[in-house]
Amino acid sequence: MRGESECGKLFHVKHLANITDEDRWQIALAKDRRFDGAFVTGVHSTGIYCRPSCPARAPLRKNVRFYGSAADARKAGLRPCKRCSPDTQSAEEACVLAAIAAIRAEGALTLEALSDLTGYTPTHFQRLFKRTVGMSPAAFAKALREERVRGALSAGETVTQALLNAGYTGSKQFYAETKGRLGMAPSDWSKGGAGRVVHWAVLPTSLGDMLVAATEKGVCCLAFDEGEPELRARFPRAELVTAGEDFRVLFADVMEAVEQPGPGSAAIPLDVKGTAFQQRVWDELRRIPSGETRSYGELAAALGNPKASRAVGGANGANNVAVLIPCHRVIAADGTLGGYAYGLAIKAELLRREGV
């Protein structure tokens, strides 16, 4: 197996200059394998050092020090963990991180180009990248392009400008690549929901009146103590229609998800709009099991950017679909509830119902 590679050094220089030990700690708590090779976690109570993603139980913070490399940890008198083998896999995963940095800087790269960068064969690197990141290099590049489009549209660019600046040949290519995943079409973004029909109702619950709204694709809004004026502000140019019999079953499922939370709520279809980053945050929120919570730092680390806690908080605040996208499961780093758009009493009760 290789030792410290040039791509590993590239990642250290470009991406870890400003990272703090608190960032590293949050990465280790999240067991984020995308940072394997970037540093090692030294546990001085046991005399070992581990990869950030080591599956072993988290040590006490007071016993932990972080080292820039396995060599530094060995100089401090530590030995490698036998469970996560930090010496044998860090070079590979550092190369994946370097490839990610290159894709962010230059856009989509061929497997041959990534092979030249990392020193692995194209086929091997494709498998390595997918195992580490959860998607192929091509899919990762597409996700970045979608994120650029979402950000540009939110900033007021025209659809044509946003698509071309992100590297799409036109709207047809964008629709083909994102069909079925992103809810509202890009033109809807800049038009406040123009052309969409939103069916809505205010339902009484044990937590107070609950506004539920949905399109033909799924639930697009769930809020407490709100009504038509607030819904109009969220979708200023959509056609608002009082929900009829066609939405009875869907709204009953939403009611059950609030009154008796459980895994079944994950099957309720959603039609949400957000930037690609917001979509990633909301997807990660839906992965938090009922009965568990995460801090903003842990959520940011799970997304591969431990310094993005504030951005994660912003994505939480932009969530139009309470409970079904469970932003109430995110709490402050000190274990307190933190904030919640609909009041801490509702947040505390939702968590209590989930067994937290």
C-alpha positions in Angstrom: 0.0 0.0 0.0 1.2 3.5 -0.7 2.5 5.9 1.8 1.6 9.6 2.0 0.7 10.5 -1.6 1.0 13.7 -3.5 -2.8 13.9 -3.7 -3.0 13.6 0.1 -0.6 16.4 0.5 -2.6 18.5 -1.9 -5.7 18.0 0.1 -3.9 19.0 3.4 -2.5 22.2 1.9 -5.7 23.4 0.2 -8.4 22.3 2.6 -7.2 22.0 6.1 -5.4 25.3 6.6 -8.2 26.8 8.7 -9.8 23.7 10.2 -9.9 23.6 14.0 -9.7 20.8 16.5 -13.4 21.3 17.3 -14.1 20.8 13.6 -12.0 17.6 13.7 -13.9 16.4 16.8 -17.3 16.9 15.1 -16.0 15.0 12.1 -14.9 12.1 14.3 -18.3 12.1 16.1 -20.0 11.9 12.8 -17.6 9.1 11.7 -17.3 10.9 8.3 -15.1 8.6 6.1 -14.6 11.4 3.5 -12.0 12.9 5.9 -10.0 9.7 6.3 -6.5 10.6 5.3 -6.9 14.2 6.2 -5.9 13.7 9.9 -5.9 11.0 12.5 -7.5 10.9 16.0 -5.1 10.1 18.8 -6.7 8.5 21.9 -4.1 8.9 24.6 -6.1 6.9 27.2 -5.7 3.8 25.1 -2.5 4.7 23.2 -3.9 4.3 19.7 -4.7 6.5 16.8 -7.6 6.1 14.4 -9.1 7.2 11.2 -11.9 9.8 11.6 -14.5 7.2 10.5 -13.4 4.5 13.0 -16.5 2.5 14.0 -15.3 2.1 17.6 -17.2 3.9 20.4 -16.3 7.6 20.7 -13.7 8.3 23.4 -13.9 11.1 25.9 -13.0 14.4 24.4 -10.4 15.1 27.1 -8.4 12.0 26.0 -8.2 13.0 22.4 -5.6 14.9 20.4 -5.5 15.3 16.6 -2.5 14.7 14.4 -2.0 15.8 10.8 -0.6 12.4 9.8 -0.1 8.9 11.1 3.6 9.6 11.3 3.0 12.4 13.7 0.8 10.2 15.9 3.5 7.5 15.9 6.1 10.1 17.0 3.8 10.9 19.9 4.1 7.2 21.0 0.7 6.0 19.6 0.1 2.8 17.7 -2.4 2.2 14.9 -5.9 1.0 15.7 -6.4 -2.6 14.5 -10.1 -2.1 13.9 -9.9 0.8 11.3 -6.3 0.3 10.0 -5.5 4.0 9.6 -2.1 3.4 8.0 -3.3 1.2 5.2 -6.3 3.2 3.9 -5.6 6.8 4.5 -3.6 7.3 1.2 -6.5 6.0 -0.9 -9.1 8.2 0.8 -6.9 11.2 0.7 -6.8 10.8 -3.1 -10.6 10.8 -3.2 -10.6 14.0 -1.3 -8.1 15.5 -3.8 -10.3 14.4 -6.7 -13.3 16.1 -5.0 -11.3 19.3 -4.8 -10.4 19.1 -8.4 -14.0 18.5 -9.5 -15.1 21.5 -7.4 -12.5 23.7 -9.0 -12.7 22.5 -12.6 -16.1 20.8 -13.1 -16.6 17.3 -14.4 -13.4 15.4 -15.1 -13.0 12.2 -17.1 -12.0 9.1 -15.2 -8.7 9.2 -17.2 -8.0 12.7 -15.8 -8.8 11.6 -12.3 -6.6 8.5 -12.8 -3.7 10.8 -13.8 -4.3 12.9 -10.7 -4.4 10.0 -8.2 -2.2 7.4 -9.8 -4.9 4.7 -9.7 -6.4 3.0 -12.8 -9.7 4.5 -13.9 -11.7 1.4 -13.0 -10.2 1.1 -9.6 -10.6 4.8 -8.8 -14.3 4.7 -9.9 -14.9 1.9 -7.4 -12.9 3.7 -4.7 -14.7 7.0 -5.2 -18.2 5.5 -5.2 -17.4 3.5 -2.0 -16.1 6.6 -0.2 -18.5 9.3 -1.4 -21.6 7.2 -2.2 -21.8 8.2 -5.8 -19.7 8.1 -8.9 -17.4 11.1 -9.9 -19.8 11.9 -12.7 -22.8 11.9 -10.4 -20.9 14.1 -7.9 -20.1 16.6 -10.6 -23.8 16.7 -11.7 -24.8 17.4 -8.1 -22.4 20.3 -8.0 -23.8 21.7 -11.2 -27.3 21.5 -9.8 -26.2 23.3 -6.7 -24.8 26.2 -8.8 -28.1 26.5 -10.7 -30.1 26.6 -7.5 -27.8 29.3 -6.0 -27.9 31.4 -9.1 -31.7 31.2 -9.4 -32.1 32.1 -5.7 -29.8 35.1 -6.4 -32.1 36.4 -9.2 -30.4 35.2 -12.3 -32.6 34.2 -15.3 -33.1 30.5 -15.9 -31.1 30.7 -19.1 -28.2 32.5 -17.4 -28.1 30.1 -14.5 -28.2 27.0 -16.7 -25.5 28.2 -19.1 -23.2 29.5 -16.4 -23.4 26.1 -14.7 -22.4 24.3 -17.9 -25.7 23.0 -19.1 -26.4 23.2 -22.8 -30.0 24.3 -22.1 -33.1 23.5 -20.1 -33.7 20.2 -21.8 -30.4 18.7 -20.5 -31.2 20.1 -17.0 -34.7 18.5 -16.9 -33.3 15.2 -18.2 -30.7 15.0 -15.4 -32.9 16.1 -12.5 -36.3 14.7 -13.5 -38.2 13.2 -10.5 -35.8 14.5 -7.8 -36.1 18.2 -7.4 -39.8 19.0 -7.3 -40.4 22.4 -8.8 -38.9 23.1 -12.2 -36.2 25.8 -12.4 -38.6 28.3 -14.0 -40.9 27.9 -11.0 -38.0 29.1 -8.8 -37.8 32.5 -10.2 -41.6 32.9 -10.6 -42.8 32.2 -7.0 -44.6 29.0 -7.9 -46.3 30.5 -11.0 -48.3 27.9 -12.9 -48.5 25.5 -9.9 -51.7 24.5 -8.1 -51.3 24.2 -4.3 -54.1 22.4 -2.4 -54.2 23.4 1.3 -56.1 23.0 4.6 -55.7 24.0 8.2 -56.2 21.0 10.5 -56.6 20.9 14.3 -53.9 18.9 16.1 -52.9 18.4 19.7 -50.0 20.8 18.9 -52.3 23.5 17.6 -53.7 24.4 14.2 -51.5 22.9 11.4 -51.3 24.2 7.9 -50.8 21.5 5.3 -50.3 22.2 1.6 -49.5 19.9 -1.3 -49.2 19.8 -5.1 -50.0 16.8 -7.2 -46.4 15.6 -6.5 -46.5 15.8 -2.7 -46.5 17.9 0.4 -44.9 21.3 -0.1 -45.7 23.0 3.2 -46.4 21.9 6.8 -46.5 24.7 9.4 -48.1 25.5 12.8 -50.2 28.5 13.6 -50.2 29.7 10.0 -52.9 30.1 7.4 -53.6 31.4 3.9 -51.7 34.7 4.2 -48.5 32.9 5.2 -49.0 30.3 2.5 -49.4 33.1 0.0 -46.1 34.6 1.1 -44.4 31.2 0.6 -45.9 30.7 -2.9 -46.8 34.2 -4.0 -47.7 33.3 -7.6 -49.2 29.8 -7.2 -52.9 29.1 -7.5 -54.1 28.2 -3.9 -57.1 25.8 -3.8 -58.9 24.5 -0.7 -58.0 20.8 -0.6 -60.7 18.4 -1.6 -61.4 14.7 -1.3 -58.4 13.8 -3.6 -56.1 14.9 -0.8 -57.9 13.4 2.2 -55.7 10.3 2.5 -52.5 12.3 2.1 -53.5 14.8 4.7 -54.6 12.0 7.1 -51.1 10.5 6.7 -49.6 13.9 7.6 -51.8 14.2 10.7 -50.7 10.7 11.8 -47.1 11.6 11.4 -47.5 14.5 13.8 -49.7 12.8 16.4 -48.0 9.4 16.3 -44.5 9.8 14.8 -42.8 6.8 13.4 -40.9 5.5 10.4 -44.0 5.6 8.2 -43.7 9.3 7.7 -40.7 8.7 5.4 -43.1 7.3 2.8 -45.1 10.6 2.5 -44.2 12.2 -0.8 -42.8 15.7 -0.7 -42.5 18.5 -3.3 -40.0 20.9 -1.9 -37.9 23.7 -3.4 -34.4 24.6 -2.3 -30.9 25.0 -3.4 -28.9 21.8 -4.0 -27.2 22.5 -0.6 -30.5 22.9 1.1 -31.7 19.7 -0.5 -28.7 17.8 0.8 -29.3 19.1 4.3 -33.0 18.1 4.1 -32.1 14.7 2.8 -29.6 14.3 5.7 -32.3 15.4 8.2 -34.6 12.7 6.9 -31.9 10.1 7.6 -31.8 11.0 11.3 -33.8 8.1 13.0 -36.8 9.0 15.0 -35.7 9.1 18.7 -32.3 10.6 17.9 -30.9 14.1 17.5 -27.9 15.8 15.9 -26.1 19.0 16.5 -25.6 21.5 13.7 -21.9 20.6 13.7 -22.6 16.9 13.4 -25.0 17.5 10.6 -22.4 19.7 8.8 -19.7 17.1 9.3 -22.0 14.4 7.9 -22.3 16.5 4.7 -18.6 16.7 4.4 -18.1 20.3 5.5 -17.7 20.6 9.3 -17.3 24.4 9.1 -20.8 24.8 7.5 -22.8 24.8 10.7 -24.2 28.3 10.0 -25.2 27.3 6.5 -26.8 24.2 7.9 -28.8 26.4 10.3 -29.9 28.5 7.4 -31.1 25.4 5.5 -33.0 24.3 8.6 -34.7 27.8 8.7 -35.6 27.5 5.0 -37.5 24.3 5.5 -41.1 24.7 4.5 -42.1 21.2 5.6 -41.9 20.8 9.4 -41.9 17.3 11.0 -41.7 15.5 7.7 -38.3 17.1 7.1 -37.5 16.8 10.8 -35.5 19.9 11.6 -36.7 19.6 15.1 -34.2 16.8 15.6 -31.3 19.3 15.3 -30.2 20.7 18.7 -27.5 23.0 20.0 -24.0 21.6 20.6 -24.4 21.9 24.4 -27.5 19.6 24.3 -30.1 22.3 24.7 -33.0 22.5 22.3 -31.7 25.6 20.4 -34.3 27.4 18.3 -37.4 26.4 16.4 -39.6 28.4 14.0 -42.8 27.3 15.8 -41.6 27.6 19.4 -39.6 25.4 21.7 -42.8 23.9 23.3 -43.7 22.3 20.0 -40.1 21.2 19.4 -39.9 19.6 22.9 -43.2 17.8 22.5 -42.2 16.4 19.1 -39.0 15.1 20.5 -40.8 13.7 23.5 -43.2 11.8 21.2 -40.2 10.3 19.4 -38.7 9.1 22.6 -35.8 11.6 23.0 
